[in-house]
Amino acid sequence: MRKKKWFLWIIVILILGTGSFFGFNYWQSKSETEANSGNQSKSVDLASVFEVKLGNLKKTVPASGFLQPVNSINLNLQSSETTGGTVEKILVHIGEFVKQGQELVHLKDKEERLNYLKAKNEYELAKINGSPSLTQEEKKLAMDLALEKLNARTIQAPFSGKIIKIYVEEGDNIEKTDDLIYLIDETAYEIEVSVSEVDCMDIEVGQEAEVELDILDNEVFSGKVAEVADYAIAESNVVTVPVTIRMDEVSKSFKPGFSASAEIIVSSVENVLLVPVTSVSTTGRDSVVLKVEGDKAVPTPVKTGISDSYYLEVTEGLKEGDKIIVNNYQMNTADNSNNNRGPNRGGFPIPMMR
């Protein structure tokens, strides 16, 4: 009986010893494999390599709006000394160029003319009769007021420009608020756009802008920021600031109301190192690219400048002719377990730029 017990104990000891030996070798082998796979870089795919070159870059703020003349007006009677009446004569036609002060529309004015003549006669009689000066002054003021009302029956051009639209016809009865003629000055155009409250902090009067009209393909017009509003507008929980862009030139193709897209240039650099924005990983203030050395990609710290959303200026860390990985995520898929080993997406520890 004792011999059987001793025999059983010997078997148990042998099993435990053998298991420990093979278990130790297994875990040691696995640890070494994981360590080696984490430290090795994947071979570089030549199709994903970008050569760093010098170039020019513009940082812009996009915006859109509608093309409008700087000076335009819908003429009516609201600013005149008359309440309305009948259109007697239209003196211009659509498309005609007129000068400032030129007569455009006559309203019937028999009553106003009669009142003016009466007031004028009374004033002349007061002067002939030697009436007191106050009486003469009163008669003259009445005559001047009657003349203003008479002149208000003729609509004149407030500035030189082009007749775009005529809203009335001869014989129409109009009210004080009815529009008669749409007049524009074709010598200067502008676009009013809305810029986000964040982007507006970068915009200043005088900055250049590149403008494209949706109706005209592949044609870019230049302009400048003429005004940045001192107020903001909130609509649907979106806050924007009105910005006016004055066009540098006027094209025969311009028409009021054309939709336009603008790129306001808030900063620009020339002859600098450029890399695709997809090639840079950024964590906090630290940026890194994967620089190609031989057939490996090595994490390399860089300092960056402005961006146009496609390319990024590099101020330190690279030189012209260096090769980098265009899309750094291609090198970030080596081992998903690496995601917890570093602060960036792919697990590469980002060296600090000193």
C-alpha positions in Angstrom: 0.0 0.0 0.0 2.8 2.4 0.9 4.6 1.6 -2.4 1.5 2.5 -4.4 1.3 5.9 -2.6 5.0 6.7 -3.3 4.5 5.7 -6.9 1.5 8.1 -7.3 3.4 11.0 -5.7 6.3 10.5 -8.1 3.9 10.6 -11.1 2.4 13.9 -9.8 5.8 15.6 -9.4 6.9 14.5 -12.9 3.7 16.0 -14.5 4.0 19.3 -12.6 7.6 19.7 -13.5 7.1 18.9 -17.2 4.1 21.4 -17.4 6.1 24.2 -15.8 9.0 23.7 -18.2 6.8 23.8 -21.4 4.6 26.6 -20.0 7.6 28.7 -19.3 9.0 28.2 -22.8 5.6 29.0 -24.3 5.1 32.3 -22.6 8.7 33.3 -23.1 8.4 32.6 -26.8 5.1 34.5 -27.1 6.6 37.6 -25.2 9.6 37.6 -27.5 7.4 37.4 -30.6 5.2 40.3 -29.5 8.2 42.4 -28.6 9.8 41.8 -31.9 6.7 42.5 -33.9 6.1 45.8 -32.1 9.6 47.1 -32.8 9.8 46.2 -36.5 8.5 48.6 -39.1 6.5 47.4 -42.1 8.2 47.6 -45.5 7.4 50.8 -47.3 4.8 50.8 -50.2 6.5 53.0 -52.9 3.0 54.0 -54.1 2.4 55.8 -50.8 5.7 57.8 -50.8 5.7 61.6 -51.3 8.9 63.7 -52.0 9.0 66.9 -50.1 9.3 69.9 -52.4 9.2 73.7 -52.2 6.1 75.6 -53.2 3.7 78.4 -52.4 0.7 78.2 -50.1 -2.4 80.2 -49.3 -4.6 79.9 -46.2 -8.1 81.0 -47.2 -11.5 81.4 -45.7 -14.3 80.2 -48.0 -17.5 82.1 -48.4 -20.4 82.5 -50.8 -22.8 85.2 -51.7 -24.4 87.1 -54.6 -22.9 89.7 -57.0 -24.4 93.1 -56.7 -23.6 96.6 -57.9 -22.1 98.9 -55.3 -24.7 101.5 -56.2 -28.2 100.4 -57.1 -31.7 101.6 -56.3 -35.4 101.0 -56.8 -36.7 104.4 -57.4 -40.1 105.4 -55.9 -41.8 108.4 -54.3 -41.0 107.7 -50.7 -38.3 110.4 -50.5 -40.3 113.0 -52.5 -42.9 115.6 -51.6 -45.7 113.7 -53.2 -48.0 110.8 -52.2 -48.7 109.3 -55.6 -50.4 109.9 -58.9 -50.7 108.9 -62.5 -47.8 108.1 -64.8 -47.9 110.5 -67.6 -44.7 109.9 -69.5 -41.8 107.3 -69.3 -38.7 109.0 -70.8 -36.2 106.1 -70.8 -36.1 102.4 -71.8 -34.6 99.3 -70.3 -30.9 99.0 -71.0 -30.4 102.7 -71.5 -27.5 104.5 -69.8 -28.5 107.7 -68.1 -26.6 110.5 -66.4 -27.1 111.9 -62.9 -30.1 114.3 -62.8 -31.6 113.0 -66.0 -35.4 112.9 -66.1 -36.8 109.4 -66.1 -40.6 109.5 -65.4 -43.2 112.3 -65.4 -46.3 112.2 -63.3 -49.3 114.3 -64.0 -48.7 117.6 -62.3 -51.5 120.0 -63.2 -52.6 120.6 -59.7 -49.0 121.0 -58.4 -48.2 123.4 -61.3 -51.3 125.5 -60.5 -50.4 125.7 -56.8 -46.8 126.8 -57.7 -48.0 129.6 -60.1 -50.4 130.9 -57.4 -47.7 130.9 -54.8 -45.2 132.6 -57.2 -47.8 135.4 -58.1 -48.5 136.1 -54.4 -44.8 136.4 -53.7 -44.2 138.8 -56.7 -47.2 140.9 -55.6 -45.8 141.1 -52.0 -42.6 142.4 -53.4 -44.3 145.0 -55.7 -46.6 146.2 -52.9 -43.7 146.6 -50.5 -45.2 144.3 -48.0 -43.3 143.8 -44.7 -40.2 141.6 -45.0 -41.8 138.9 -42.9 -44.7 138.7 -45.2 -42.4 138.5 -48.2 -40.4 135.8 -46.6 -43.6 133.8 -45.9 -44.7 134.1 -49.5 -41.3 133.0 -50.7 -41.3 130.0 -48.5 -44.8 129.0 -49.8 -43.5 129.4 -53.3 -40.4 127.3 -52.7 -42.5 124.5 -51.1 -44.9 124.5 -54.1 -41.9 124.3 -56.4 -40.6 121.3 -54.5 -43.9 119.5 -54.9 -44.0 120.3 -58.6 -40.5 119.0 -59.2 -41.3 115.8 -57.2 -43.7 114.9 -60.0 -40.6 114.2 -62.2 -38.4 111.3 -61.2 -34.7 111.9 -61.9 -31.6 109.7 -61.8 -29.7 110.1 -58.5 -26.5 108.8 -60.1 -25.3 107.9 -63.5 -26.1 104.3 -64.4 -28.1 101.8 -66.5 -31.8 101.2 -66.5 -32.3 97.5 -65.6 -36.1 97.4 -65.1 -39.1 99.6 -65.5 -42.0 98.5 -63.2 -44.8 100.8 -64.5 -46.5 101.8 -67.7 -47.9 105.1 -68.9 -51.3 105.7 -67.4 -50.7 103.6 -64.3 -51.9 104.9 -60.9 -49.1 104.5 -58.3 -48.8 104.9 -54.6 -45.9 106.4 -52.7 -44.3 103.0 -52.0 -44.6 101.6 -55.5 -41.3 101.0 -57.3 -40.9 102.7 -60.7 -37.4 102.0 -62.0 -34.5 99.8 -61.0 -31.2 101.7 -61.7 -27.7 100.4 -61.2 -24.1 101.7 -61.5 -22.2 99.1 -63.6 -18.8 100.6 -62.8 -18.3 98.8 -59.5 -19.5 95.5 -58.1 -19.3 93.8 -54.8 -20.3 90.6 -52.9 -21.7 90.4 -49.4 -20.8 87.1 -47.8 -21.4 85.6 -44.3 -18.3 84.3 -42.5 -18.4 82.2 -39.3 -17.6 83.9 -36.0 -14.4 81.8 -35.8 -13.1 82.6 -39.3 -14.0 86.3 -39.1 -11.2 86.8 -36.5 -8.7 86.3 -39.3 -10.3 88.6 -41.8 -9.2 92.3 -42.2 -10.1 95.1 -44.6 -7.7 95.0 -47.6 -7.1 91.3 -47.8 -7.3 89.8 -51.3 -9.9 87.4 -52.4 -10.4 85.1 -55.4 -13.9 85.0 -56.7 -15.6 82.6 -59.1 -19.1 83.0 -60.5 -21.1 79.8 -60.7 -22.3 80.6 -64.2 -18.8 81.1 -65.5 -16.6 78.0 -65.5 -12.8 78.2 -64.9 -12.7 82.0 -64.6 -11.3 83.6 -61.5 -11.8 87.3 -60.6 -9.9 89.2 -58.0 -11.3 91.4 -55.2 -10.5 92.9 -51.8 -12.2 92.9 -48.5 -13.9 96.3 -48.3 -15.8 96.0 -45.0 -16.1 93.6 -42.0 -19.3 94.3 -40.1 -19.2 95.4 -36.5 -22.0 93.1 -35.6 -22.9 89.4 -35.9 -26.0 87.6 -37.0 -27.4 84.5 -35.3 -29.7 82.2 -37.4 -30.6 78.6 -36.4 -27.9 78.7 -33.7 -25.2 79.6 -36.3 -23.4 82.9 -35.7 -21.9 84.7 -38.8 -20.5 88.1 -39.6 -21.2 90.0 -42.9 -18.2 90.7 -45.0 -18.2 92.8 -48.1 -15.8 92.0 -51.0 -15.3 94.7 -53.6 -14.4 93.4 -57.1 -11.1 94.8 -58.6 -12.5 94.7 -62.1 -15.9 94.6 -63.9 -16.6 92.1 -66.6 -19.3 92.4 -69.3 -20.5 89.1 -68.0 -21.5 90.5 -64.6 -25.2 90.6 -63.8 -26.8 91.6 -60.5 -27.8 88.5 -58.5 -25.2 86.1 -60.0 -24.2 83.5 -57.3 -20.5 83.7 -56.4 -18.0 81.7 -54.4 -15.0 83.5 -52.8 -11.8 82.5 -51.1 -10.5 85.2 -48.8 -6.7 85.0 -48.5 -5.9 85.5 -44.8 -2.2 84.5 -45.1 0.2 83.2 -47.7 3.8 81.9 -47.9 6.2 81.4 -50.8 9.0 78.9 -51.5 8.4 76.8 -48.4 8.4 73.0 -47.8 5.0 71.5 -48.4 3.6 68.1 -47.4 0.1 66.6 -47.7 -2.0 67.2 -44.6 -2.7 63.4 -44.5 1.0 62.8 -43.9 1.1 64.5 -40.5 -0.2 63.1 -37.2 -0.7 65.7 -34.5 -1.1 65.1 -30.7 -1.4 68.3 -28.7 1.5 70.5 -29.9 3.5 67.7 -31.3 3.4 66.7 -35.0 5.1 63.7 -36.6 5.6 62.4 -40.1 6.8 58.9 -41.3 10.1 59.6 -43.0 11.3 56.9 -45.4 14.8 55.6 -44.7 15.7 52.7 -46.9 12.7 50.4 -46.9 11.5 51.5 -43.5 9.3 54.4 -42.2 10.7 56.3 -39.2 8.6 58.6 -37.1 10.1 62.1 -37.4 9.0 65.2 -35.5 8.2 68.3 -37.4 7.0 71.9 -36.9 4.3 73.1 -39.1 2.9 76.4 -40.4 -0.2 77.4 -42.4 -2.4 75.0 -44.3 -4.8 75.2 -47.2 -6.6 72.0 -46.1 -4.7 70.0 -48.8 -1.1 70.9 -48.1 0.8 71.9 -44.9 3.8 74.1 -44.5 6.7 72.4 -42.7 9.1 74.9 -41.0 11.4 72.4 -39.2 12.2 68.7 -39.3 12.4 68.0 -43.0 14.4 69.2 -46.0 13.7 69.4 -49.8 14.0 65.9 -51.3 13.0 64.0 -48.2 10.5 61.2 -48.7 7.6 60.6 -46.4 4.5 58.4 -46.3 1.5 60.3 -47.8 -1.1 58.6 -45.6 0.4 57.8 -42.3 -2.5 55.5 -41.3 -1.0 53.0 -43.8 1.8 52.5 -41.3 -0.5 52.6 -38.3 -2.2 49.3 -39.0 0.9 47.1 -38.3 -0.5 45.8 -35.0 -3.7 46.9 -33.4 -2.2 46.2 -30.0 0.1 49.1 -30.5 -2.7 51.5 -30.1 -2.2 51.6 -26.4 1.5 52.0 -26.5 1.7 55.6 -27.8 -0.4 58.8 -27.8 -1.0 58.8 -31.6 -3.3 56.6 -33.6 -0.9 54.0 -34.7 1.1 53.5 -31.5 4.3 55.2 -32.7 5.7 57.1 -29.8 6.0 60.8 -30.9 9.4 62.2 -30.2 9.4 65.8 -28.8 10.5 68.6 -31.1 13.2 70.6 -29.2 
